[in-house]
Amino acid sequence: MTYVLTTIGRDSKVAILECDDSEEPLKGERKISFATLLLNVKSGLFVDMTNKVNYSGKVFVLKDDLSG
């Protein structure tokens, strides 16, 4: 799996999406490593929102974007 740093939703929340390895980032998006994902989730910077969105892979949203 590949992890892509991007924005989602009408209000452009910063998110990390789990994608197929063949997925190429669009303009403004960046691939990140699994280690980087874990560091950001363990530190509390990103929150797992997988069960709250309609997406086939895992979704992690920037915690600060959820409080707005």
C-alpha positions in Angstrom: 0.0 0.0 0.0 0.9 3.6 -0.6 0.0 6.6 1.6 -0.8 10.0 0.1 -0.9 13.3 1.9 -3.7 15.3 0.3 -6.8 17.4 1.1 -10.4 16.0 1.2 -13.9 17.4 1.5 -15.5 20.8 0.7 -13.5 22.4 3.4 -10.1 20.9 2.3 -9.2 19.0 5.4 -5.5 17.7 5.4 -5.6 13.9 5.2 -3.5 10.9 4.6 -5.1 8.3 2.4 -4.2 4.6 2.0 -4.0 3.9 -1.8 -3.0 1.1 -4.1 0.7 1.1 -5.0 -0.1 2.0 -8.6 -1.8 5.3 -7.4 0.2 8.4 -8.5 -0.2 11.6 -6.5 -1.9 14.5 -8.2 -0.5 18.0 -8.3 0.0 19.2 -4.7 -0.2 15.7 -3.2 2.8 13.8 -1.8 3.5 10.1 -1.1 4.7 9.4 2.4 6.2 6.3 4.0 4.3 4.0 6.4 6.9 5.0 9.1 5.9 8.7 8.6 2.2 7.8 8.9 2.8 5.9 12.1 4.8 8.8 13.6 2.1 11.3 12.8 -0.7 9.0 14.2 1.2 8.0 17.3 2.0 11.7 18.1 -1.7 12.5 17.8 -1.2 14.9 14.9 -3.5 12.8 12.6 -6.6 10.8 13.7 -7.9 7.6 12.1 -11.3 8.5 10.5 -11.6 5.3 8.4 -14.9 4.2 9.9 -16.5 7.7 9.5 -16.0 8.2 5.8 -16.9 6.4 2.6 -13.6 5.4 1.2 -12.1 1.9 0.4 -8.8 2.4 2.2 -7.7 3.9 5.5 -8.2 7.6 6.1 -6.3 9.8 8.7 -7.3 13.5 9.1 -5.3 16.3 10.7 -6.6 16.6 14.2 -6.6 20.5 14.1 -8.9 20.3 11.0 -11.5 18.3 12.9 -12.0 20.9 15.6 -13.2 23.6 13.2 
